Amino acid sequence: MDRMINTVRHYGWGSVTAIPELAGVEPDGTPQAELWMGAHPTAPSLVQRRGEPQPLDRVIEEGPESELGEPVLRRFGPRLPFLLKLLAAETPLSLQVHPDLARAAAGFKRENERGIPLDAPHRTYRDGNHKPEMIVALGSFEGLCGFRTARDCAGLLSALNLDRMHRYCTTLRSVPEESALRQVFSAFLTEGPALVNDVTRAVAREAHTAGPYQAAFAGYDSIARAHPADPGLLPALMLNHFRLAPGEGLFLGAGVPHAYIRGLGVEVMAGSDNVLRCGLTTKHVDSQELLRVIAFSAAPVRILRPTATGSGEELFATPVDDFRLSVVRPGPHREAVALDFLAPQILLCTAGTVSVIGPEGEIALPVGSSVYAPAGEPVTVAGDGTVYRATMDVSFP
């Protein structure tokens, strides 16, 4: 078991204060967007081995079976399959989707054969893995996720009261839903600045007008202000607007369009950096590949709440085996929580003060700090606080 030294990622959309305030340290004046905890080669955490800090990816590479355990090594190879993050969005992120495993592997191979460097700004596939992910809110968290129904899209676009939206509303009301969503979304990606400017003004107006879409228009207004004249605003109108309360989560599978607007949360994902964007960003946009990956199916936002497991944990159930996220809440009048140890795990404290007890001692875990425990090392969480636990269920099919 090792205390982790983690890397802060500085992106323009990040919050200057959210992560420092959680950890009880002074902000440094720069936007701190993400705190990475794991073994991703881009920014691996450091752990103490042989008396000095070592990158976790190198530690795993040198002893994959002892670090990962035989079931994880057999299923995923010599790598930690998940990445845990604190995510702090002050302004909206890009409109994006993630590929499934087959498309990621094919895209990665194709770009390698073309000789595109892994760190090239115009590269789309940076590895051959998929990127299912889940966000759990630590405060109020707002974003967009999945397509509205075609009928609901038409209702929202009609509320803008713009003549140039009439033909899109007609398509959404008269064409079969999947085809209608595809046609309108694709057309929005090619619209010019005139309609974007008209929509920006209309959204700002409707954000202050009582009606069924007022909350959504307020979110779109935030997007328009953060990304003025960005054509990504138009397809964003087709996505469900959501708000998470603290402790609520959202799972995002392959092909689901989404964009986070603002908030602080715990995020866990498969260990990948494959993101396909079509707007609301200064990074590489690959609209054509995104259109091949995106799932044009309407679905409501399904908010996840953890359920008690009977072992002292509350589990967020997801349909993937790359990660398992749970929350542990020891308290002064409750017993310490002993955790299973068949897979590697990362424990992150987000409230209170807790201790993590292992075979070789005890580590105090203040808010914002984390520990890594390899497979086979039993740990117990005690104290009075909240700990998010990222690990894996090794009962693979």
N, C-alpha and C positions, 0 to 999 in steps of 0.2 A: 504494500500500500504506500502511495507516494502523494504528497502535496504537489499540485500542478502549478507550473508557471505558464500562464496562457498569454496569447497574443491578441491585442486589440486591433481590429481592422478599421481603418479610417476611410469612410466613404462619405460623399457630400450629403447624402440623405440622413446621415446619422445625427443623434442627439448629442449636444455638448455636455449635458448634465445627467441624463438618465442612468447610465452605467456607473459613473463616479458616485452619484448620490446613493445608489443601491449598495455600493461597496463602502460607503462612508469615507471617500477620499475627495480631495479637491480636484475639480475639473482642470484640464490643462489648456482649455480654450479651443480644442480641435473637436470636430464631430466624431464621436466614438460610436460607430454603427454596430459592430459585432465583436463579441468576445468568443474566440474559438477554443473549444476544449476537445482535444482528440489527437489523431495522428495523421491528419491530412497533410501531404507533403508540402503544400503551399505555406502552411503556418502551423507546424506541429507543436503541441505543448511540450514542455520540458519536465522531466521527472528525475529524481535523484537516483543515480546508479553509479556504483564504484566511487562514491564520494564526491561526485560532481553532477551538474545538470546534464541530462542527455535527451535528445529529441525522441519523443515517444515512437515515431515511425521507425527510427533506427533500433530502438530497444526491441520492438516487435520483430523486426527483420532478423535480429541476432538470436532471438529465442521464440519463434512463433508458437510452438506448441505449449511452452510453459506460460506464455502471456495470454494466448487466446483460448487455449484448451482444444482438445482433439476435435470435438464436434464443430466448433466455429472454423477451425483451420480446414477441415475437410469440406465444409460447405462454402466458404468464402475465400480460401487461400490465405496467404500470410499477410493479412492487413486487417486493421480494425474496421468493421463494416459501417460504423456510424460516426457522426460528428455532432457534438452538442454545442449549442451557442446561446449566448444572451444576445438578443436583437433589439436595438433601440432606434426606432424610426421617428425622426422629427418631421420629415417631408416624404411624400409618396415615392415608393420604389417603382421600378419598371413594370410594364405590362408584360407578362412572361408565361411560359409553360416549360415543363420538363419532359424529356423523352422517356419512353419505356426502355427496357433493357436491350431488346433486339435492335431498336433504332439507334440507341446510343452506341452499341458495339459497331454497327455498320457505319455510322457517321464518323466515329473515331478512326476506324480503319481507312475510310475514304480520304479523310483529311491528312492522315499520315502518309498515304500513298502519293498525295499531291505535294508533300514536302512542306506543309504549313507548320511552322514552329509552334510548340505547345503554348508559348507565351505571346503569340502574335495577337494583336488587338482584334483582327478580323476573323479569328478562329471561332467556330461555333461549338465543336465537341472537344473538350479538354481531357476527357477520359472515356472509357468504354462502359461506364456504369449508369444505371438509372438514378433518379433523385427524388424518391418519395420523401415527403417531409411533413412535420407537424409543428404547429405553433401553439403554445399555451400562454395566455395573457397573465402578466403580473400586475397590470392595471387595466384601465380601459384600452381596448385595442380595436382598431378600425381598418377595414380593407374591402377588397372586391374578390369574389371567388365564384367561378362557374357561371354558366349562361343563365340568364333569365329565360322564361318561356318566350316564344316568339310573340305571343299575345301581350305579355307584360312588356317586352321591348317596345312594341308598337304603342302601348299606352304611355310609356315614359317619353318616347320620342315625340308623340303627339302633344304632350304637355309643354314641350319647348315652343310650340306655336311658330314653327318655321316652315315656309312654303317648300323649301328644298328637301324637307324630310318626308313629304307626302308620299313620294314614290317608294321610299324605304318602308314606310308604314304599310303601304299596299302589299308589298312583297311579303312582309312578316305576317300579314293577315290572310293571304290567299295561297301561299305556297306551303307544301309540307314542311314541318318544323325544322328538321335537320338541314334541308336544302335552303330554307329561308335564312337560317342563322349563318350558314356558310356564305351565301350570296351577299348578305348585307355586311357581314364582318369583313369579307374580302374587299368589297367596294369601299368601305370606310378607310381601309389602308391606303387607298389610292386617291382619296379626296384631296382637294387643294386647300390652301390657307383660308380662302373666303368662307367656306362652311365652318372650318375650325373656329374662326373668329366670331362668326354668328353664334355658334354653339356656346362659346365661352361667355358671351354676353348674356345669352338666354339662361345658361346655368346659374350665373351669378344672380340673376333676377329671381329665378325659381327657388334658389337656396333660402330666400327670405320671404317666400310666399307659402302660406299654409296649403297643404295638399298631401296626397298619399306618397309622393316621391320627395318630399322636402328634405328628409334626412339624407337620402341618396344624393340629391342635388348639392347639398352642403359638402358631401364628400367629393363629388366631381368638381365642385368649385375649388376645393383645396388642391386637387390635381392640376386644374387649369392655372392656378396661381403659381404653383411650383414649377410647372412645365409650360410656360406661355407659348402658344402657337404650335404645340406639339400635336401631330396628327393622331397620336395614340389616345387622345381624349375621346375621339369618336367611337372606336371599338370598346373603350372602357365603359361607355354608356350601356352596353349590352350585358354587363356582368352584374351579378347580385351584390348588393352592398350589405356588409355585415358589421356588427359590433360584438366583441367578446367582453364579458365581465371577467374580473380577476378569477383565475382558476379554470376558466373554460378554454377548450382547445378546438383546433380545426386541423383535419388531415387533408393533405393535397396529394393526389395520385398523379400518374402520368397523364399528360394531355389536358389537364384542367387549367384554364386560364385564370390568372390571379394577379393581384397587385396589393401590397400592403400600403396603407395610407399613413398611419401614425400609431405609436404605442410601444410598450416595452414587453417583451415576452421571452420565454424559454423556447428555443427551437431545436428540434432534433431531426436528422435527415440521414439518408444513406450517404456514404462517403464519396460524393461526386461534386463536380463544379460545372455541370452541364445545364446551362440556362439559355433558352431561346427567347429573344426579346423582339417586340414589334413596336415599341414606343415608350414614351415617358422615361427616357434615358439618354445619356451621352455615350453609352457603351455601344458595342457592335449590335446592329439590328439585322436579323435575318428573317424577314417576313415570309419568304417563300418556304423555308424549312419549317417555320412555325406553323404555316397553314397545312403542312403535311403531317404534323405531329398533333395538332390540337384536336380535341374531341368536341364535335359540334352537337352536343346533347345537353338539353336543359335539365338542371337539377337544383333543388333548393340547397341552401347552406345547411350542412348538418353539423351542429355544434356538439362537441364531445365533452362529457363530464366524466370524471374518474369514478370508478366503482371499487368498493372495498374487496380485497382478495381474501381476507381472513387471516393474512399473515402480517398485518400491520402496514400494508401498502394500499394505495388507491391507484388503480391501473387505468390508463387511457388505452382502450382497445383499438388496434389498427390492423389492416389486412396484410401487412408485410412482415417479413422476418429479419429485415436488416437492423431493426432496432425495437426496443421495448421501453416505453417511458412511463414512469410511475412517480407518485409523490408520497413522501414519508413525513409524518408529522409527530415526532416524539414530543412529549410534554412532561412537565414536572410531576404530574400525578398519573402518568402512564408508563408502562414498561418500555424499556429500550427495544428497538426493532432489529431482530437478527435477519439478515438478508441471505438468500441463496447465492451460491458462488460458482455456478457451473460455467459462467461466461464472464469476460472482462466487464467492468462497470466503471462509470464515472458518476460521482455524487457532487451535486452543486447546492450550496446553501443559499436560499433566497430570503429567509426571514429568521430572526432570533439568533441563538447561539447553540450550536450542536457540537458533539464530539463523535468522531468515527473511530471505533475500536477494532483493532486487528490483532493477529497473533503476536505481533512484535511491538505493540504499543498503541498509543492513542494520539490522534491528531485533532486539535481544536479547529473547528471549521466556521469562521465568521462569515457574515453575509458577503456574497460575491466571490467566495473562494471555493475550490473544488479539490477532490482527491480522485486518484485513479487506483483501482485494485485489479490485478490480473486474475484470470480464471484460476479457481482452486484456492483462493484466499478468502476465508470467511470474514465478514465485517458486520459490526453492529452499530446502529445509529442511536445515540442517546442525547438528552438535553431538552431544550424547549425551543422548537423552531420548525422550519419547513425545508425539506431537502427534495430536490428533483433527482431521480435516479435514471440514468440511461444505461441499458444493458441489452441483453438478447434472451429470447426464449429458445433454448437449444433443442426443442422437440421438433426438429425439421422434418418435413415429409420425406 
